[in-house]
Every structure is written in structure tokens, then in C-alpha cells.
Amino acid sequence: AYRTDVPEVTTFVHAVAQAEQLGTSLGRVLRAQGVTLRTQRRQRAEETARRAPVKMIFPLVFFIMPTFFIITIGPIAVQAIKFLGD
């Protein structure tokens, strides 16, 4: 457990060792570990989902918005230049 440097593995090994020392059911320990790991995975996914909009701001502002303005304002600008040129 110490060689992996992975907190989940360390926690799992400690829980199994403690269950063995105390003589408790290994199945109960494994179910509890499963619940804990699923909860942690869900929390990491939620954290990643919370950060996603912030990461999308840069491409939105610098790539999508200029294209949108060119498509929507471009024809108006061309008409204005034609009108002012006459």
C-alpha cells in the first residue's frame, strides 16, 4: 500500500487489514469501500463539471464570438459602406 502512493489503495489495504485483525466480515468492509469510492468518484466528476464553464470561456470569446460578429454584423457593415460610398 505504501509503494503505490495512491490514497484509495492505502485506505483499502488498511480497511482489509483492520477487518482481518478484528475478525469482522470482509464483505461488509468491501461494500463500505465500494460506497466510499463511488462517492469520491462522483465528487470528482462534479468538481470537473463545475470547472468546465470556466475552461470554455477562452475559446468562446476568442474563436466563436468573433465569427458570430462577422456573420451577423458583416452584411450590415457592407451595406453601410455601400450607402456611405454613394
Backbone as a printed PyTorch tensor [residue, N CA C, xyz], in Angstrom:
tensor([[[  0.8230,  -1.1900,   0.0000],
         [  0.0000,   0.0000,   0.0000],
         [  0.8660,   1.2520,   0.0000]],

        [[  1.9930,   1.1920,   0.6820],
         [  2.8400,   2.3760,   0.7700],
         [  3.5960,   2.6190,  -0.5240]],

        [[  3.8160,   1.5810,  -1.3030],
         [  4.5760,   1.7420,  -2.5440],
         [  3.7440,   2.3620,  -3.6560]],

        [[  2.4460,   2.2120,  -3.6080],
         [  1.6110,   2.7220,  -4.6980],
         [  1.4280,   4.2280,  -4.6390]],

        [[  1.4360,   4.7950,  -3.4470],
         [  1.2350,   6.2300,  -3.2630],
         [ -0.1260,   6.6850,  -3.8010]],

        [[ -1.1050,   5.7680,  -3.7310],
         [ -2.4750,   6.0680,  -4.1390],
         [ -3.3370,   6.0030,  -2.8780]],

        [[ -3.9690,   7.1040,  -2.5010],
         [ -4.7320,   7.1180,  -1.2460],
         [ -5.8300,   6.0540,  -1.1840]],

        [[ -6.5000,   5.7940,  -2.3040],
         [ -7.5760,   4.8100,  -2.3080],
         [ -7.0530,   3.4140,  -1.9920]],

        [[ -5.9050,   3.0680,  -2.5490],
         [ -5.3220,   1.7480,  -2.2950],
         [ -4.8940,   1.6400,  -0.8360]],

        [[ -4.2820,   2.6830,  -0.3320],
         [ -3.8480,   2.6800,   1.0680],
         [ -5.0400,   2.5100,   2.0040]],

        [[ -6.1140,   3.2430,   1.7530],
         [ -7.3180,   3.1290,   2.5760],
         [ -7.9000,   1.7270,   2.4940]],

        [[ -7.9320,   1.1650,   1.2870],
         [ -8.4660,  -0.1790,   1.0920],
         [ -7.6520,  -1.2080,   1.8650]],

        [[ -6.3420,  -1.1340,   1.7700],
         [ -5.4760,  -2.0980,   2.4550],
         [ -5.6270,  -1.9750,   3.9660]],

        [[ -5.7040,  -0.7480,   4.4620],
         [ -5.8890,  -0.5560,   5.9020],
         [ -7.2300,  -1.1250,   6.3620]],

        [[ -8.2730,  -0.9210,   5.5690],
         [ -9.5910,  -1.4270,   5.9460],
         [ -9.6040,  -2.9520,   5.9570]],

        [[ -8.9850,  -3.5720,   4.9570],
         [ -8.9330,  -5.0350,   4.9050],
         [ -8.1000,  -5.5740,   6.0690]],

        [[ -6.9850,  -4.9370,   6.3460],
         [ -6.1410,  -5.3840,   7.4620],
         [ -6.8730,  -5.2470,   8.7920]],

        [[ -7.5960,  -4.1590,   8.9650],
         [ -8.3360,  -3.9580,  10.2060],
         [ -9.4570,  -4.9860,  10.3340]],

        [[-10.1380,  -5.2780,   9.2230],
         [-11.1960,  -6.2870,   9.2590],
         [-10.6210,  -7.6510,   9.6260]],

        [[ -9.4660,  -7.9440,   9.1080],
         [ -8.8270,  -9.2210,   9.4200],
         [ -8.4240,  -9.2840,  10.8910]],

        [[ -7.8900,  -8.1960,  11.4210],
         [ -7.4650,  -8.1680,  12.8260],
         [ -8.6530,  -8.2770,  13.7780]],

        [[ -9.7330,  -7.5910,  13.4320],
         [-10.8980,  -7.5880,  14.3130],
         [-11.8160,  -8.7760,  14.0710]],

        [[-11.6050,  -9.4820,  12.9820],
         [-12.4320, -10.6420,  12.6750],
         [-13.8040, -10.2850,  12.1440]],

        [[-13.9530,  -9.0960,  11.5890],
         [-15.2490,  -8.6930,  11.0340],
         [-15.3820,  -9.2120,   9.6090]],

        [[-16.5830,  -9.0900,   9.0810],
         [-16.8910,  -9.6050,   7.7530],
         [-16.1490,  -8.8010,   6.6810]],

        [[-15.4380,  -9.4940,   5.8330],
         [-14.7140,  -8.8410,   4.7490],
         [-15.6860,  -8.2860,   3.7070]],

        [[-16.8050,  -8.9670,   3.5100],
         [-17.8140,  -8.4880,   2.5630],
         [-18.3620,  -7.1300,   2.9460]],

        [[-18.6060,  -6.9450,   4.2410],
         [-19.1170,  -5.6610,   4.7180],
         [-18.0900,  -4.5560,   4.4810]],

        [[-16.8250,  -4.8760,   4.7180],
         [-15.7530,  -3.8970,   4.5030],
         [-15.6550,  -3.5420,   3.0240]],

        [[-15.7460,  -4.5460,   2.1680],
         [-15.6530,  -4.2950,   0.7220],
         [-16.8290,  -3.4620,   0.2290]],

        [[-18.0310,  -3.7350,   0.7440],
         [-19.1870,  -2.9250,   0.3460],
         [-19.0140,  -1.4760,   0.7930]],

        [[-18.5340,  -1.2830,   2.0070],
         [-18.3160,   0.0830,   2.5070],
         [-17.2540,   0.7960,   1.6820]],

        [[-16.2010,   0.0860,   1.3230],
         [-15.1620,   0.6890,   0.4840],
         [-15.7220,   1.0500,  -0.8890]],

        [[-16.5700,   0.1940,  -1.4320],
         [-17.1900,   0.4800,  -2.7270],
         [-18.0350,   1.7370,  -2.6860]],

        [[-18.8310,   1.8700,  -1.6250],
         [-19.6690,   3.0630,  -1.4690],
         [-18.7960,   4.3100,  -1.3610]],

        [[-17.7420,   4.2100,  -0.5680],
         [-16.8470,   5.3540,  -0.3840],
         [-16.1790,   5.7520,  -1.6950]],

        [[-15.6860,   4.7730,  -2.4410],
         [-15.0070,   5.0800,  -3.7070],
         [-15.9670,   5.6540,  -4.7390]],

        [[-17.1980,   5.1370,  -4.7720],
         [-18.1790,   5.6940,  -5.7180],
         [-18.5230,   7.1340,  -5.3590]],

        [[-18.6390,   7.4130,  -4.0690],
         [-18.9210,   8.7810,  -3.6300],
         [-17.7820,   9.7170,  -4.0060]],

        [[-16.5590,   9.2790,  -3.7830],
         [-15.4030,  10.1110,  -4.1440],
         [-15.3410,  10.3460,  -5.6480]],

        [[-15.6240,   9.3120,  -6.4370],
         [-15.6030,   9.4630,  -7.8970],
         [-16.6770,  10.4450,  -8.3470]],

        [[-17.8670,  10.3580,  -7.7340],
         [-18.9500,  11.2860,  -8.0820],
         [-18.5600,  12.7180,  -7.7230]],

        [[-17.9170,  12.9040,  -6.5800],
         [-17.4890,  14.2460,  -6.1750],
         [-16.4420,  14.8080,  -7.1290]],

        [[-15.5130,  13.9560,  -7.5890],
         [-14.5130,  14.4260,  -8.5620],
         [-15.1770,  14.8120,  -9.8760]],

        [[-16.1780,  14.0300, -10.2950],
         [-16.8870,  14.3480, -11.5380],
         [-17.6440,  15.6680, -11.4100]],

        [[-18.2690,  15.8960, -10.2630],
         [-18.9830,  17.1520, -10.0520],
         [-18.0240,  18.3350, -10.0420]],

        [[-16.8600,  18.1600,  -9.4420],
         [-15.8580,  19.2330,  -9.4210],
         [-15.3750,  19.5450, -10.8350]],

        [[-15.1540,  18.5120, -11.6250],
         [-14.7400,  18.7150, -13.0210],
         [-15.8400,  19.4310, -13.7990]],

        [[-17.0850,  19.0570, -13.5550],
         [-18.2050,  19.7080, -14.2420],
         [-18.3360,  21.1710, -13.8300]],

        [[-18.0110,  21.4870, -12.5770],
         [-18.0670,  22.8880, -12.1440],
         [-16.9870,  23.7240, -12.8100]],

        [[-15.8490,  23.1190, -13.1160],
         [-14.7530,  23.8680, -13.7320],
         [-14.9020,  23.9950, -15.2480]],

        [[-15.7460,  23.1970, -15.8690],
         [-15.8720,  23.1840, -17.3290],
         [-16.2740,  24.5400, -17.9140]],

        [[-17.2780,  25.2380, -17.3850],
         [-17.6390,  26.5300, -17.9860],
         [-16.4960,  27.5420, -17.9710]],

        [[-15.7020,  27.5260, -16.9230],
         [-14.5780,  28.4580, -16.8460],
         [-13.5660,  28.1510, -17.9420]],

        [[-13.3420,  26.8780, -18.2060],
         [-12.3830,  26.4910, -19.2410],
         [-12.9100,  26.7840, -20.6440]],

        [[-14.2230,  26.9000, -20.8060],
         [-14.7900,  27.1510, -22.1260],
         [-14.8430,  28.6330, -22.4720]],

        [[-14.5840,  29.5150, -21.5170],
         [-14.6800,  30.9550, -21.7750],
         [-13.6620,  31.4080, -22.8150]],

        [[-12.4090,  30.9730, -22.7070],
         [-11.3690,  31.4040, -23.6430],
         [-11.7200,  31.0490, -25.0900]],

        [[-12.0270,  29.7940, -25.4210],
         [-12.3800,  29.5060, -26.8190],
         [-13.6360,  30.2400, -27.2690]],

        [[-14.5840,  30.4020, -26.3700],
         [-15.8150,  31.0940, -26.7350],
         [-15.5410,  32.5430, -27.1010]],

        [[-14.7780,  33.2310, -26.2810],
         [-14.5170,  34.6550, -26.5030],
         [-13.6250,  34.8780, -27.7140]],

        [[-12.6060,  34.0680, -27.8960],
         [-11.6180,  34.3400, -28.9350],
         [-11.8750,  33.6450, -30.2710]],

        [[-12.7230,  32.6410, -30.3170],
         [-12.9530,  31.9420, -31.5820],
         [-14.4010,  32.0080, -32.0440]],

        [[-15.3320,  31.7810, -31.1590],
         [-16.7300,  31.6980, -31.5700],
         [-17.3630,  33.0840, -31.6820]],

        [[-17.1450,  33.9520, -30.7050],
         [-17.7570,  35.2810, -30.7420],
         [-17.3000,  36.1160, -31.9430]],

        [[-16.0100,  36.1760, -32.2970],
         [-15.6330,  36.9480, -33.4940],
         [-16.3040,  36.4280, -34.7640]],

        [[-16.3950,  35.1260, -34.8870],
         [-17.0660,  34.5510, -36.0580],
         [-18.5330,  34.9520, -36.0710]],

        [[-19.1660,  34.8990, -34.9300],
         [-20.5650,  35.2980, -34.8310],
         [-20.7470,  36.7600, -35.2390]],

        [[-19.8610,  37.6280, -34.7690],
         [-19.9650,  39.0440, -35.1210],
         [-19.7100,  39.2810, -36.6050]],

        [[-18.7790,  38.5600, -37.1980],
         [-18.5160,  38.7070, -38.6370],
         [-19.7430,  38.2980, -39.4390]],

        [[-20.3670,  37.2050, -39.0360],
         [-21.5340,  36.7170, -39.7720],
         [-22.7300,  37.6490, -39.5930]],

        [[-22.9350,  38.1680, -38.4010],
         [-24.1230,  38.9940, -38.1690],
         [-23.9120,  40.4600, -38.5250]],

        [[-22.7560,  41.0100, -38.2290],
         [-22.5190,  42.4330, -38.4600],
         [-21.8700,  42.6850, -39.8180]],

        [[-21.2430,  41.6920, -40.3900],
         [-20.5700,  41.8490, -41.6880],
         [-21.4810,  42.3720, -42.7850]],

        [[-22.6170,  41.7390, -43.0280],
         [-23.5110,  42.2500, -44.0780],
         [-24.0140,  43.6690, -43.8010]],

        [[-24.2460,  43.9810, -42.5460],
         [-24.6830,  45.3340, -42.2000],
         [-23.5720,  46.3320, -42.5080]],

        [[-22.3460,  45.9780, -42.1930],
         [-21.2110,  46.8650, -42.4680],
         [-21.0290,  47.0630, -43.9670]],

        [[-21.1910,  46.0070, -44.7500],
         [-21.0600,  46.1240, -46.2110],
         [-22.1330,  47.0620, -46.7520]],

        [[-23.3570,  46.9080, -46.2910],
         [-24.4390,  47.7870, -46.7400],
         [-24.1700,  49.2360, -46.3220]],

        [[-23.6530,  49.4430, -45.1300],
         [-23.3550,  50.7990, -44.6620],
         [-22.2530,  51.4280, -45.5000]],

        [[-21.2300,  50.6600, -45.8490],
         [-20.1360,  51.1810, -46.6800],
         [-20.6570,  51.5350, -48.0690]],

        [[-21.5200,  50.6820, -48.6200],
         [-22.1040,  50.9780, -49.9320],
         [-22.9570,  52.2470, -49.8660]],

        [[-23.7280,  52.3820, -48.8150],
         [-24.5990,  53.5380, -48.6640],
         [-23.7890,  54.8230, -48.5030]],

        [[-22.7460,  54.7840, -47.6840],
         [-21.9240,  55.9680, -47.4590],
         [-21.0400,  56.2830, -48.6680]],

        [[-20.7190,  55.2850, -49.4590],
         [-19.8690,  55.4930, -50.6310],
         [-20.6060,  56.1790, -51.7680]],

        [[-21.9170,  56.0650, -51.8010],
         [-22.6860,  56.6750, -52.8980],
         [-22.9390,  58.1000, -52.6750]]])
